[in-house]
Amino acid sequence: MLKPYFQLQYVMTNRKLRKMGLHPMLACLLAIGLFLAVSILLFERVAFAQYVYLIFPLSFLSLLSDVQRNDFLQTIFFRRQYKAIRLIENLLIALPFALFLLWKQSFFAALLLMAIAILFSLINVRQTSSFSLPTPFSKHPFEFSVGFRSSFLFFPIIYYAVAMAILHDNFNLGVVALGVVFMVVCGFYFWAENEYYVWIFNTSPSHFLRYKIKTAITYTFFLCVPILLALSVFYWDSSWILWLVFLLGNLLLVMIIYAKYATFPNDINLFKAFFLLVIFPPSLFVLIFYFRNKAVQKLNTLLQ
């Protein structure tokens, strides 16, 4: 039963990639290239990188430990088969990160990661609960209120990284932390809401998009301001770099919002756009203009 399960996962992944317009082999090469580039850059620029690095596999492992997902698996497979699937999946996720840690001679971090992967195969994590975390983002739902509640654990880690950057005089770590904020926030916009929640806005597509962008930039600034102020105080001469990252992060966020509604009500697909950004960063401005036009055309059917 295990082999058919993983074959099915392989086939479904290939179908999703082809639907996105990517050949599976090309997607694999891009994923490997991105993985190596980010990993090498992190270890070159960030102190205690081996521990910051663990955040990435842990986020994937927590998704695999979702209660609803694993309850479904338990209804299909026998207990022994279910445990084997969970263990294999977790080890496959952790293995590339562990191998890179071994290459960097971070033996303890690699061992810790594999132990955590095994531990996570034995537990389930409820991604939602009856408890509703209070947020300052409820006035303009829904991306930030929902997104912040589902990823709030990232922010104490990010702010802790900023504190470590100041204590250990590592400005690059602070810049990375600021960039991670934008990565998390952009993730808030990767899933489309129900069409009804767009239709209720009695306004033009352009006004609706401006409202979404204004809300996103304002709330993102609230999350970034502790980082910007703290690092600017201790690294005033380099503070222009922080504001440059902040500006570029907001431009990327604008592109994400336009891209979301360019494909609405389908989920966002940005593989090709990100590939273009990697090989030619100035294309960001072209992509913003392109996705905005597509978004206005798509929203015309709902808002006018």
FILO-563561 format. One record per residue (C-alpha): residue number from 1; z, x, y. Coordinates in Angstrom, 1 decimal, padded with zeros to 4 digits. Each point is the difference from the previous one (the first is absolute). Last residue first. Layout:
! residues N
[r NUM,[Z,X,Y]]
...
END
This chain:
! residues 304
[r 304,[-012.3,-019.1,046.4]]
[r 303,[002.9,001.6,-001.7]]
[r 302,[-000.9,-000.1,-003.7]]
[r 301,[-003.7,000.6,-000.2]]
[r 300,[000.1,002.3,003.0]]
[r 299,[002.5,002.1,-001.8]]
[r 298,[-002.7,001.7,-002.1]]
[r 297,[-002.3,000.8,002.9]]
[r 296,[002.9,001.3,002.1]]
[r 295,[001.2,002.2,-002.9]]
[r 294,[-003.5,001.4,-000.6]]
[r 293,[-000.3,001.0,003.7]]
[r 292,[003.5,001.6,-000.1]]
[r 291,[-000.8,001.8,-003.2]]
[r 290,[-003.0,001.8,001.5]]
[r 289,[001.7,000.9,003.3]]
[r 288,[003.1,001.4,-001.8]]
[r 287,[-002.3,001.8,-002.5]]
[r 286,[-001.9,001.7,002.8]]
[r 285,[003.2,001.2,001.6]]
[r 284,[001.4,001.3,-003.3]]
[r 283,[-003.3,001.8,-000.6]]
[r 282,[001.4,002.9,002.1]]
[r 281,[001.9,001.1,-003.3]]
[r 280,[-003.2,000.9,-001.9]]
[r 279,[000.5,001.0,-003.7]]
[r 278,[003.5,-001.6,-000.2]]
[r 277,[-000.9,-002.9,002.2]]
[r 276,[-003.1,-000.8,-002.1]]
[r 275,[002.1,000.0,-003.2]]
[r 274,[002.5,-002.2,001.7]]
[r 273,[-002.7,-002.6,000.9]]
[r 272,[-001.5,000.1,-003.5]]
[r 271,[003.4,-000.7,-001.6]]
[r 270,[001.0,-002.6,002.6]]
[r 269,[-000.1,-003.3,-001.9]]
[r 268,[002.4,-002.7,001.4]]
[r 267,[000.9,-003.0,-002.1]]
[r 266,[-002.3,-003.0,000.3]]
[r 265,[000.5,-002.7,002.5]]
[r 264,[-001.0,001.9,002.1]]
[r 263,[-002.3,003.0,-000.4]]
[r 262,[-000.5,000.7,003.7]]
[r 261,[003.5,-001.3,000.6]]
[r 260,[001.6,002.8,-001.8]]
[r 259,[-002.4,002.6,001.3]]
[r 258,[000.9,-001.0,003.6]]
[r 257,[003.7,000.5,-000.8]]
[r 256,[-000.6,003.3,-001.8]]
[r 255,[-002.1,001.3,002.9]]
[r 254,[002.8,-000.9,002.5]]
[r 253,[002.5,001.8,-002.3]]
[r 252,[-002.2,003.1,000.0]]
[r 251,[-000.1,-000.1,003.8]]
[r 250,[003.7,-000.3,000.0]]
[r 249,[000.5,003.0,-002.2]]
[r 248,[-002.4,002.0,002.2]]
[r 247,[002.1,-000.8,003.0]]
[r 246,[003.3,000.8,-001.7]]
[r 245,[-001.4,003.2,-001.4]]
[r 244,[-001.0,001.0,003.5]]
[r 243,[003.4,-001.1,001.3]]
[r 242,[001.7,002.3,-002.5]]
[r 241,[-002.3,002.9,000.7]]
[r 240,[000.7,-000.4,003.8]]
[r 239,[003.7,000.5,-000.9]]
[r 238,[-000.6,003.7,-000.8]]
[r 237,[001.5,001.4,003.1]]
[r 236,[002.8,-002.6,-000.1]]
[r 235,[001.1,001.0,-003.5]]
[r 234,[003.7,-001.0,-000.2]]
[r 233,[-000.1,-002.9,002.4]]
[r 232,[-003.5,-001.0,-001.0]]
[r 231,[001.0,-000.1,-003.7]]
[r 230,[002.8,-002.5,000.6]]
[r 229,[-001.9,-002.2,002.4]]
[r 228,[-003.2,-000.2,-002.1]]
[r 227,[001.9,-000.6,-003.3]]
[r 226,[002.3,-002.7,001.5]]
[r 225,[-003.1,-001.6,001.7]]
[r 224,[-002.1,-000.2,-003.2]]
[r 223,[001.4,-003.3,-001.5]]
[r 222,[000.1,-001.8,003.3]]
[r 221,[-003.5,001.4,000.8]]
[r 220,[-001.3,-001.5,-003.3]]
[r 219,[001.3,-003.4,001.2]]
[r 218,[-001.9,000.2,003.3]]
[r 217,[-003.2,001.4,-001.6]]
[r 216,[-000.1,-002.7,-002.7]]
[r 215,[000.8,-002.9,002.4]]
[r 214,[-002.7,001.2,002.5]]
[r 213,[-002.5,000.4,-002.9]]
[r 212,[000.6,-003.5,-001.4]]
[r 211,[-000.2,-001.6,003.5]]
[r 210,[-003.2,001.9,000.8]]
[r 209,[-001.5,-001.2,-003.3]]
[r 208,[000.9,-003.7,000.8]]
[r 207,[-001.4,000.4,003.5]]
[r 206,[-003.3,001.3,-001.3]]
[r 205,[-000.2,-002.7,-002.7]]
[r 204,[000.5,-002.7,002.5]]
[r 203,[003.2,-002.2,000.1]]
[r 202,[001.8,-002.8,-001.7]]
[r 201,[001.8,002.2,-002.5]]
[r 200,[000.8,-002.5,-002.8]]
[r 199,[-003.2,001.2,-001.8]]
[r 198,[001.4,003.5,-000.6]]
[r 197,[003.1,-001.2,-001.9]]
[r 196,[-002.2,-002.6,-001.8]]
[r 195,[-002.2,002.7,-001.4]]
[r 194,[002.8,001.3,-002.2]]
[r 193,[001.0,003.6,000.9]]
[r 192,[-002.1,003.0,-000.9]]
[r 191,[001.6,003.2,-001.5]]
[r 190,[-000.5,003.5,001.3]]
[r 189,[001.6,-000.7,003.3]]
[r 188,[003.6,001.1,-000.7]]
[r 187,[-001.4,003.2,-001.6]]
[r 186,[-001.0,001.2,003.5]]
[r 185,[003.7,-000.1,000.9]]
[r 184,[000.9,002.4,-002.9]]
[r 183,[-002.7,002.5,000.9]]
[r 182,[000.9,-000.3,003.7]]
[r 181,[003.6,000.9,-000.8]]
[r 180,[-001.2,002.8,-002.3]]
[r 179,[-001.7,001.6,003.0]]
[r 178,[003.2,000.2,001.9]]
[r 177,[001.8,001.6,-003.0]]
[r 176,[-002.9,002.6,-000.2]]
[r 175,[000.6,000.8,003.7]]
[r 174,[003.7,000.5,-000.6]]
[r 173,[-000.7,002.3,-003.0]]
[r 172,[-002.3,002.0,002.2]]
[r 171,[002.8,000.6,002.5]]
[r 170,[002.1,001.8,-002.4]]
[r 169,[003.1,001.3,001.8]]
[r 168,[002.3,-000.5,-003.0]]
[r 167,[002.3,-002.5,001.7]]
[r 166,[-002.9,-001.6,002.0]]
[r 165,[-002.3,-000.4,-003.0]]
[r 164,[003.0,-001.2,-002.1]]
[r 163,[000.7,-002.7,002.5]]
[r 162,[-003.7,-001.0,-000.2]]
[r 161,[000.2,-000.1,-003.8]]
[r 160,[003.0,-002.3,000.2]]
[r 159,[-002.0,-002.3,002.3]]
[r 158,[-002.7,-000.2,-002.6]]
[r 157,[002.4,-000.5,-002.9]]
[r 156,[001.8,-002.8,002.0]]
[r 155,[-003.5,-001.5,000.6]]
[r 154,[-001.3,000.0,-003.5]]
[r 153,[002.7,-002.4,-001.2]]
[r 152,[-001.4,-002.7,002.3]]
[r 151,[-003.1,-000.4,-002.1]]
[r 150,[000.0,-003.6,-001.1]]
[r 149,[002.0,-001.3,002.9]]
[r 148,[-002.1,002.0,002.5]]
[r 147,[-003.3,-001.4,-001.4]]
[r 146,[001.2,-003.7,000.0]]
[r 145,[001.3,000.1,003.6]]
[r 144,[-002.8,002.3,001.1]]
[r 143,[-002.9,-001.9,-001.5]]
[r 142,[001.2,-003.5,000.8]]
[r 141,[001.1,-000.9,002.5]]
[r 140,[000.4,000.4,003.7]]
[r 139,[003.6,-000.7,001.0]]
[r 138,[001.3,001.3,-003.4]]
[r 137,[-000.4,003.7,000.7]]
[r 136,[003.6,001.0,000.9]]
[r 135,[000.9,-000.3,-003.7]]
[r 134,[002.8,-001.6,-002.0]]
[r 133,[-000.5,000.6,-003.8]]
[r 132,[-000.4,-003.3,-001.9]]
[r 131,[002.1,-000.1,-003.1]]
[r 130,[-001.5,-002.3,-002.6]]
[r 129,[-001.7,002.9,-001.6]]
[r 128,[-003.4,001.8,-000.2]]
[r 127,[-001.1,003.2,-001.5]]
[r 126,[002.4,-000.4,-002.9]]
[r 125,[000.2,003.4,-001.7]]
[r 124,[-000.2,000.4,-003.7]]
[r 123,[001.7,002.8,-002.0]]
[r 122,[-000.8,002.1,-003.1]]
[r 121,[-003.3,001.4,001.1]]
[r 120,[001.6,001.0,003.3]]
[r 119,[002.4,002.4,-001.9]]
[r 118,[-003.0,001.7,-001.6]]
[r 117,[-001.7,000.5,003.4]]
[r 116,[003.3,001.1,001.5]]
[r 115,[000.3,002.7,-002.7]]
[r 114,[-003.6,001.1,000.6]]
[r 113,[000.7,000.3,003.7]]
[r 112,[003.2,001.9,-000.4]]
[r 111,[-001.7,002.5,-002.3]]
[r 110,[-002.8,000.5,002.6]]
[r 109,[002.6,000.4,002.8]]
[r 108,[002.0,002.5,-002.0]]
[r 107,[-003.2,002.1,-000.8]]
[r 106,[-001.3,000.3,003.5]]
[r 105,[-002.2,002.9,-001.0]]
[r 104,[-002.8,-001.3,002.3]]
[r 103,[-002.2,-000.4,-003.1]]
[r 102,[002.9,-001.8,-001.7]]
[r 101,[000.2,-002.4,003.0]]
[r 100,[-003.8,-000.6,-000.4]]
[r 99,[000.5,-000.7,-003.7]]
[r 98,[002.9,-002.4,000.8]]
[r 97,[-002.1,-001.9,002.6]]
[r 96,[-002.9,-000.4,-002.5]]
[r 95,[002.4,-001.0,-002.8]]
[r 94,[002.1,-002.7,001.9]]
[r 93,[-002.6,-002.8,-000.2]]
[r 92,[-001.0,000.7,-003.6]]
[r 91,[003.7,000.3,-001.0]]
[r 90,[000.8,-003.4,001.5]]
[r 89,[-002.9,-001.7,-001.8]]
[r 88,[000.9,001.7,-003.3]]
[r 87,[003.6,-001.1,000.3]]
[r 86,[-000.7,-003.6,000.9]]
[r 85,[-002.6,-000.3,-002.7]]
[r 84,[002.3,001.4,-002.7]]
[r 83,[002.8,-002.3,001.1]]
[r 82,[-002.3,-003.0,-000.3]]
[r 81,[-001.2,001.1,-003.4]]
[r 80,[003.6,000.3,-001.3]]
[r 79,[000.9,-003.4,001.5]]
[r 78,[-003.0,-001.8,-001.4]]
[r 77,[-002.7,-000.7,002.4]]
[r 76,[-001.4,-003.0,001.9]]
[r 75,[003.1,-001.8,001.4]]
[r 74,[001.5,003.4,000.8]]
[r 73,[-003.0,000.9,002.1]]
[r 72,[000.5,-003.1,002.2]]
[r 71,[003.7,000.8,000.5]]
[r 70,[-001.2,003.5,000.9]]
[r 69,[-002.2,-001.2,002.9]]
[r 68,[002.6,-002.4,001.3]]
[r 67,[002.7,002.6,-000.1]]
[r 66,[-001.9,002.7,001.9]]
[r 65,[000.6,003.4,-001.6]]
[r 64,[-003.6,001.1,000.3]]
[r 63,[000.3,-000.5,003.8]]
[r 62,[003.1,002.2,000.0]]
[r 61,[-001.9,002.7,-001.8]]
[r 60,[-002.7,000.1,002.6]]
[r 59,[002.5,000.4,002.9]]
[r 58,[001.9,002.7,-002.0]]
[r 57,[-003.2,001.9,-000.5]]
[r 56,[-000.5,000.4,003.8]]
[r 55,[003.7,000.5,001.0]]
[r 54,[000.3,003.0,-002.3]]
[r 53,[-002.0,002.1,002.4]]
[r 52,[002.8,-000.1,002.6]]
[r 51,[002.1,001.8,-002.6]]
[r 50,[-002.5,002.7,-000.8]]
[r 49,[-000.9,000.3,003.7]]
[r 48,[003.4,001.4,000.9]]
[r 47,[-001.6,001.4,003.2]]
[r 46,[-003.4,-001.5,000.8]]
[r 45,[-003.3,001.6,001.1]]
[r 44,[-001.4,001.8,-003.0]]
[r 43,[001.6,-002.2,-002.7]]
[r 42,[-001.3,-003.2,001.8]]
[r 41,[-003.4,001.4,000.5]]
[r 40,[-000.3,001.0,-003.7]]
[r 39,[001.0,-003.4,-001.1]]
[r 38,[-002.1,-001.9,002.4]]
[r 37,[-003.1,002.0,-000.8]]
[r 36,[000.6,-000.1,-003.8]]
[r 35,[000.5,-003.8,-000.1]]
[r 34,[-002.9,-000.6,002.3]]
[r 33,[-002.3,002.1,-002.2]]
[r 32,[001.2,-001.6,-003.2]]
[r 31,[-000.4,-003.5,001.4]]
[r 30,[-003.5,000.8,001.4]]
[r 29,[-001.1,001.4,-003.4]]
[r 28,[001.3,-003.1,-001.8]]
[r 27,[-001.7,-002.3,002.5]]
[r 26,[-003.2,001.8,-000.6]]
[r 25,[000.3,-000.3,-003.7]]
[r 24,[000.9,-003.7,000.3]]
[r 23,[-003.1,-000.7,002.2]]
[r 22,[001.1,-001.7,003.2]]
[r 21,[-001.3,-003.2,001.5]]
[r 20,[003.3,-001.8,000.2]]
[r 19,[-001.2,-002.2,-002.9]]
[r 18,[-000.7,003.2,-001.9]]
[r 17,[003.5,001.2,000.5]]
[r 16,[001.5,-003.3,-001.1]]
[r 15,[-002.2,000.0,-003.1]]
[r 14,[001.0,003.5,-000.9]]
[r 13,[003.7,-000.9,000.4]]
[r 12,[-000.5,-003.0,-002.3]]
[r 11,[-001.7,002.1,-002.7]]
[r 10,[002.8,002.7,000.1]]
[r 9,[002.8,-002.6,-000.1]]
[r 8,[-001.7,-001.7,-003.0]]
[r 7,[-000.3,003.3,-001.8]]
[r 6,[003.7,000.6,000.7]]
[r 5,[000.9,-003.4,-001.6]]
[r 4,[-002.5,000.4,-002.9]]
[r 3,[001.6,003.4,-000.9]]
[r 2,[003.6,-001.3,000.1]]
[r 1,[-000.6,-002.9,-002.4]]
END
